[in-house]
Amino acid sequence: MINCCPNPKFITLVAREGLEFIKVCNFAGGGNNQPETHTFVRIEPIRCSQKIGSIIVTRLPISKIMIPTFYLIHLKKQLSSAQFKLIGILLPLIQSEKQVRLERLSRVFPYPITTESRRRKLQRFLDLPNLTISLIWFPLITCWLITYCRVGQTLSIAIDRSQWGRINLFMVSLIWERRAIPLYWSLLPKLGNSSFESHPTNLQQVLPLFSEYKVIVLGDREFCYVDLGNWLREKGVSFCLRLKKNHLNRNGTFSLATVR
């Protein structure tokens, strides 16, 4: 039932609207630099594992394996059935490809349509108005906090900025077991260091999620602004901001003096 080259690179079974397809990816030639080809073959519904010809195909419930249960519950509320199926394929694909370039994802996305049609389909999905941080991500963070953190627990939030070429990203993350869990992120309008105005704008997006917890905001020397310290103190939030080597904290209050 499968017509493919003798040495397929890999074989993946995907589900689309109740139909089963086998995606066969193989190289057109023998060299490693030869272009990759894709063949989609429709088959009958199979069991968890079944031998088809000389190939053993295993059907994996991708969304249930790769996505936690509380993710599934929330995503089903926010997305239609077709959108939920698409994201159940897209997320594992991003993890396996280890990149988010739309051109690459559309080339390997397991839908039996042309590459350009797959690209447009993914673009339409990513442009959905309900795919926002506040609607999709914040409820998941709230559920996670209720599950793993007790009320009144002290939690550390780190603010940081990273720049890749022309992209300047401001990130707010929760520090948990030596890992940084992204909470909120935004693209800065200019390159270089962030200004004080961007700090409260980003922090006030996530602080309401931690109203039942004690929060400490951590930042490196870029964020050591007197105005930021005073703003956090007004919000009742503790902070630990690294001083520049030529600055000192004067009289035990958050005011900076330059060492000359």
C-alpha positions as CSV (number, residue, x, y, z in Angstrom):
1,M,0.0,0.0,0.0
2,I,3.0,2.3,0.4
3,N,5.0,3.4,-2.6
4,C,8.2,5.0,-1.5
5,C,12.0,4.8,-2.0
6,P,13.8,1.7,-0.6
7,N,15.5,3.7,2.2
8,P,13.0,6.2,3.7
9,K,14.5,8.7,6.1
10,F,11.5,8.5,8.5
11,I,7.8,7.7,8.5
12,T,5.2,9.5,10.4
13,L,1.5,8.7,10.8
14,V,-0.8,11.7,11.2
15,A,-4.5,12.1,11.5
16,R,-6.6,14.6,9.5
17,E,-10.3,14.9,9.9
18,G,-10.7,11.3,10.8
19,L,-8.6,9.9,8.0
20,E,-5.2,8.4,8.4
21,F,-2.2,9.4,6.3
22,I,1.3,8.1,6.3
23,K,3.9,10.7,5.6
24,V,7.0,9.2,4.0
25,C,10.0,11.4,3.8
26,N,13.0,10.3,1.9
27,F,16.0,11.6,-0.1
28,A,15.7,11.8,-3.9
29,G,19.3,10.6,-4.2
30,G,22.0,8.9,-2.3
31,G,23.9,12.0,-1.1
32,N,23.2,13.8,2.1
33,N,22.7,17.1,0.2
34,Q,19.9,15.8,-2.1
35,P,16.5,17.4,-1.8
36,E,14.0,15.8,0.5
37,T,10.7,14.5,-0.9
38,H,7.4,13.8,0.8
39,T,4.8,11.3,-0.1
40,F,1.3,11.2,1.5
41,V,-0.5,7.9,1.3
42,R,-4.0,7.4,2.6
43,I,-4.6,4.1,4.6
44,E,-7.4,2.6,6.5
45,P,-7.7,3.3,10.3
46,I,-5.2,1.2,12.1
47,R,-4.6,-0.1,15.6
48,C,-2.0,1.3,18.0
49,S,0.6,-0.6,16.1
50,Q,0.3,-2.4,12.8
51,K,2.6,-3.9,10.1
52,I,1.9,-2.5,6.7
53,G,4.0,-4.2,4.1
54,S,7.5,-4.3,5.4
55,I,7.0,-1.2,7.7
56,I,5.7,-1.2,11.2
57,V,3.6,2.0,11.8
58,T,2.7,3.2,15.3
59,R,-0.1,5.6,15.8
60,L,0.8,8.0,18.6
61,P,-1.8,10.3,20.2
62,I,0.5,13.3,19.8
63,S,-1.5,15.9,21.6
64,K,-2.0,13.7,24.7
65,I,1.7,12.8,24.8
66,M,3.2,16.2,24.2
67,I,0.7,18.5,25.9
68,P,-0.3,18.3,29.6
69,T,-3.9,17.7,30.5
70,F,-4.7,21.2,31.8
71,Y,-3.3,22.6,28.6
72,L,-5.7,20.4,26.6
73,I,-8.7,21.5,28.7
74,H,-8.0,25.2,28.3
75,L,-7.1,25.0,24.6
76,K,-10.3,23.1,23.7
77,K,-12.2,26.1,25.3
78,Q,-10.4,28.7,23.2
79,L,-10.0,26.8,19.8
80,S,-12.4,25.1,17.4
81,S,-12.1,21.4,16.8
82,A,-10.1,21.9,13.6
83,Q,-7.8,24.5,15.3
84,F,-7.2,22.2,18.3
85,K,-6.2,19.4,16.0
86,L,-3.8,21.7,14.1
87,I,-2.1,22.9,17.3
88,G,-1.8,19.2,18.4
89,I,0.3,18.6,15.4
90,L,2.1,21.9,15.3
91,L,3.5,21.9,18.8
92,P,5.3,18.5,18.6
93,L,6.5,19.5,15.1
94,I,8.1,22.7,16.5
95,Q,9.8,20.6,19.3
96,S,11.1,18.0,16.8
97,E,12.3,20.6,14.3
98,K,13.7,22.9,17.0
99,Q,12.9,26.0,15.1
100,V,9.9,28.2,14.3
101,R,10.6,29.4,10.8
102,L,7.3,29.3,8.9
103,E,9.0,28.1,5.7
104,R,10.6,25.1,7.4
105,L,7.4,24.2,9.3
106,S,5.2,24.4,6.2
107,R,7.6,22.2,4.3
108,V,7.4,19.4,6.9
109,F,3.9,19.9,8.2
110,P,2.1,16.6,7.6
111,Y,-0.9,17.7,5.6
112,P,-1.5,16.2,2.1
113,I,-1.6,19.6,0.4
114,T,1.1,21.7,-1.4
115,T,3.8,23.4,0.6
116,E,2.4,26.9,-0.2
117,S,-1.1,25.8,0.9
118,R,0.4,24.5,4.2
119,R,2.2,27.8,4.7
120,R,-1.0,29.8,4.2
121,K,-2.8,27.5,6.5
122,L,-0.3,27.9,9.3
123,Q,-0.2,31.7,8.7
124,R,-4.0,31.9,9.1
125,F,-3.8,29.9,12.2
126,L,-1.1,32.0,13.8
127,D,-3.0,35.2,13.0
128,L,-6.1,34.1,14.9
129,P,-7.3,36.9,17.2
130,N,-7.7,34.6,20.2
131,L,-4.0,33.5,20.1
132,T,-2.8,36.0,22.6
133,I,-0.8,35.9,25.8
134,S,-3.7,37.0,27.9
135,L,-6.3,34.6,26.5
136,I,-4.1,31.5,26.0
137,W,-1.0,31.8,28.3
138,F,-2.1,33.6,31.4
139,P,-4.9,31.1,32.3
140,L,-2.4,28.3,32.0
141,I,0.1,30.1,34.3
142,T,-2.7,30.7,36.8
143,C,-3.6,27.0,36.8
144,W,0.0,26.1,37.2
145,L,0.4,28.4,40.2
146,I,-2.7,27.0,41.9
147,T,-1.4,23.4,41.3
148,Y,2.3,23.8,42.4
149,C,2.5,26.8,44.7
150,R,0.9,27.5,48.0
151,V,-0.7,30.8,48.9
152,G,1.7,33.2,50.4
153,Q,4.8,31.5,48.9
154,T,7.7,33.6,47.9
155,L,8.3,33.5,44.2
156,S,11.1,35.1,42.1
157,I,10.4,36.9,38.8
158,A,13.3,37.8,36.6
159,I,13.3,40.6,34.0
160,D,15.8,40.4,31.2
161,R,16.4,41.6,27.6
162,S,17.9,39.7,24.7
163,Q,18.8,41.0,21.3
164,W,19.3,38.9,18.2
165,G,20.2,41.0,15.2
166,R,17.3,43.4,14.7
167,I,15.1,41.7,17.3
168,N,15.1,43.2,20.8
169,L,13.0,41.2,23.2
170,F,11.9,42.1,26.7
171,M,11.2,39.0,28.8
172,V,9.5,38.5,32.2
173,S,10.0,35.0,33.6
174,L,9.2,33.0,36.7
175,I,12.2,31.3,38.3
176,W,11.3,27.7,39.3
177,E,13.7,24.9,40.2
178,R,16.6,26.6,38.4
179,R,14.5,27.1,35.3
180,A,12.9,30.2,33.8
181,I,9.2,29.9,32.8
182,P,8.2,32.6,30.4
183,L,5.4,34.8,31.7
184,Y,5.2,37.7,29.4
185,W,7.3,39.1,26.5
186,S,7.3,42.0,24.1
187,L,9.3,43.4,21.3
188,L,11.0,46.7,22.1
189,P,10.7,49.5,19.5
190,K,14.4,50.1,19.4
191,L,17.7,48.3,19.7
192,G,20.0,48.5,22.8
193,N,19.1,48.9,26.4
194,S,15.5,49.1,27.5
195,S,14.2,52.4,29.0
196,F,12.4,52.7,32.4
197,E,9.1,53.2,30.7
198,S,9.1,49.7,29.3
199,H,9.7,48.1,32.7
200,P,6.4,48.9,34.5
201,T,4.5,48.4,31.2
202,N,5.7,44.7,31.0
203,L,5.7,44.0,34.8
204,Q,2.1,45.2,35.3
205,Q,0.9,42.6,32.9
206,V,2.0,39.7,35.1
207,L,1.9,41.1,38.7
208,P,-1.9,40.6,39.0
209,L,-1.3,36.9,38.5
210,F,0.7,36.8,41.7
211,S,-1.7,38.7,44.0
212,E,-1.8,35.7,46.4
213,Y,2.0,35.3,46.6
214,K,5.0,37.2,47.7
215,V,7.1,38.4,44.8
216,I,10.7,39.3,44.4
217,V,11.7,40.9,41.1
218,L,15.3,40.2,40.0
219,G,17.2,42.2,37.4
220,D,20.7,42.9,36.2
221,R,22.5,46.2,36.0
222,E,20.4,47.3,33.0
223,F,17.3,47.6,35.3
224,C,18.9,49.4,38.2
225,Y,16.7,52.5,38.0
226,V,15.7,54.5,41.1
227,D,12.2,55.0,39.5
228,L,11.8,51.3,39.0
229,G,12.7,50.5,42.6
230,N,10.3,53.2,43.9
231,W,7.5,51.9,41.5
232,L,8.0,48.3,42.8
233,R,8.0,49.5,46.4
234,E,4.7,51.3,45.8
235,K,3.3,48.0,44.4
236,G,4.4,46.2,47.6
237,V,6.9,44.1,45.6
238,S,10.4,43.3,46.8
239,F,13.2,43.5,44.4
240,C,16.9,42.7,43.9
241,L,18.5,44.8,41.2
242,R,22.3,44.6,40.6
243,L,24.2,47.9,41.0
244,K,26.7,49.1,38.5
245,K,30.2,49.0,40.0
246,N,30.5,52.8,40.3
247,H,27.1,53.2,42.1
248,L,26.2,52.7,45.8
249,N,23.0,52.6,47.8
250,R,22.9,55.6,50.0
251,N,21.6,55.8,53.6
252,G,19.7,52.5,53.3
253,T,17.1,54.0,51.0
254,F,16.8,53.2,47.3
255,S,18.7,56.2,46.0
256,L,21.9,55.9,44.0
257,A,25.0,57.9,44.2
258,T,27.8,57.7,41.7
259,V,31.3,56.9,43.0
260,R,33.9,59.2,41.5
